[in-house]
């Protein structure tokens, strides 16, 4: 496990060459002072205080603290106790094979802590630190634990999303033609839009379905559309989990050279089929600015999921056959630009992705940072 806390390779972080994880072991915060009476009489080690957490990513952070200079030169190691913050509903049982205490050689602070098996994105953690002095016999003398600090890890970065994008490209399959985007809802939804929003569907905040580290969940505002077609008819399927009324709009009204296309997520829900979330944002719009900073941008004419190209003066559209595309459009859409009609098929609630949890064990759609 010596590599577990090795220095980060990304140029934006200071490289700390002499940091190594000597061992990972479990311990309680109730102290584990050496019981040897001879050692117990030695001067107490300084207790870390004023702990600061910085440079937080989805699977790493930097930690520093202050401590009295007294006995400072005896410190050989730092013990870092890292735990997921318990919420009231979580199972209190802690798996015995999940390490919580990191033992690191004493290095200049701040120190980088990283390692994907104990840090997940967008997750609240508590951390406490103690200083330690390794004795000749291999035992440690330790200080009291510091105060407990709370922090939350970050979302996936563009680097992580690009890894997801590459995994999604592998299974996207061949491209099929499409002509419309569509959105299914209950009749009450469309009535409400007409009465209260001047006929324009409004963007709303995306739910928490999909990857746990997704930077668009709970943040990006948009309107969900589908664009998948039935293989045999080339038209939208007649079934839907989201209501019996369908709004259809010509593809070029939402997706054209004046819009940018971004990759948002790739996930499955313990099923054989996979979902890809794409974001269409009018150039220069607030949604476009949000995505530009956080999501990989796709070439609208040439990508594996959804393309828009001109052939003989006409816009032609294609979508990937082997993934279910969920398209988020970031601006309001006036109902008058399309049509609303009742579908003839079934309402398949089992296909709903509202707040759906991603399968963390799927080899196809997970990357090697926290889930």
ABEGO torsion letter per residue (X at the ends): XAAAABBBABAABBBBAABBBABBBBBBAAEABBABAAAAABBBBBBBBGBBBBGBBAABBBBBBBBBABGAAABABBBBBBBBBBBAABBABBBAABBABBBBBBBBOBBBBBEAAABBBGBBBBBBBBBBBBBAAGBBBBBBBBBBBBBBBBBBBAAAAAAAAAAAAAAAEBBBBBABBBBBBBAAAAAAAAAAAGGBBBBBBBBABEBAABAABGABBBBBBBABBBAAAGBBBABBAAEABBBBBBAAAABBAABBBBBABBBBBGBABBBBBBBBBBBGBAAAAAAAAABBBBBAABBAABBBBBBGGBBBBBBBAABBBBBBBABBBBAAABBBBBBABBBBAAABABGBBBBAABAAABBABBX
